Amino acid sequence: MMDVEETMGVTETDAAAIPKQRGEQLLDHAVRYAEERHWDVFPGTWLEPGDGRELCSCGAEDCVAPGAHPAVKDWAAQATGSAVQARRMWSKHSKASILLPTGRTFDAVDVAETAGFLALARLERMQLTLGPVTLTPDRRMLFFVLPGAGAKVPDLVRKLGWSPTAIDLVVRGEGDFVAAPPTRYGGRGAVQWARRPTPANRWLPDIEELINPLAYATGREASAARTARRTS
């Protein structure tokens, strides 16, 4: 089995360069996403030290995504594609996570990390166009695709012989969001790029171009899980 860095195509130097979450770096990244990618951005919660661990600024001890969820109810209206506005918002909340609303310039196909690496390897062998891909601390991979993927996925999956409810493949679209690098989730680490945004992947693929490898990988994981349950 290939190791994580080899599978991701990330060198030791690249991995070491992944920034830690610091105010000025978060601001710079948020501005860059708005300015260079034309992605809407908005500041989320952040991490505060307390009781020997880092707690979410929302104050909930059982927060499921400490430091990486919206801080206000009207976050969708707050999101901006203006680099000037982004700079202003992170100047006020320098530790805030960087959140990107989905369903606008992109949707995100969310799969388990193991299935994601398998799909990524197949996609690259097939020389298919890939958009940016993130790797989260809770072992998920998110593939950025053109908006509207959620409406297409159920039928596409069925045509490939899988039940949409039987595989671990979720589309984050309108009304949802994703955390962008280098946002951290509690003590679990930072969101990283498995495939970084570059000029070459500015034009995102349609879900129809990626669904076959993604459905195959998630279906294989589901089948393995069912087999393990039967034999345990």
Sequence and secondary structure as in RCSB ss.txt:
>XXXX:A:sequence
MMDVEETMGVTETDAAAIPKQRGEQLLDHAVRYAEERHWDVFPGTWLEPGDGRELCSCGAEDCVAPGAHPAVKDW
AAQATGSAVQARRMWSKHSKASILLPTGRTFDAVDVAETAGFLALARLERMQLTLGPVTLTPDRRMLFFVLPGAG
AKVPDLVRKLGWSPTAIDLVVRGEGDFVAAPPTRYGGRGAVQWARRPTPANRWLPDIEELINPLAYATGREASAA
RTARRTS
>XXXX:A:secstr
   HHHHHT  HHHHHTS    HHHHHHHHHHHHHHS   BEEB  EEEETTEEEETT  TT SSTTSSBSSTTH
HHH B  HHHHHHHHHHSTT  EEEESSSS EEEEEEHHHHHHHHHHHHHTT     EEE TTSEEEEEE TTHH
HHHHHHHHHTT  TTTS EEEE TT EEE TT B TTS B EEEE   GGGSS   HHHHHHHHHHHHHHHHHHH
HHHHHH 
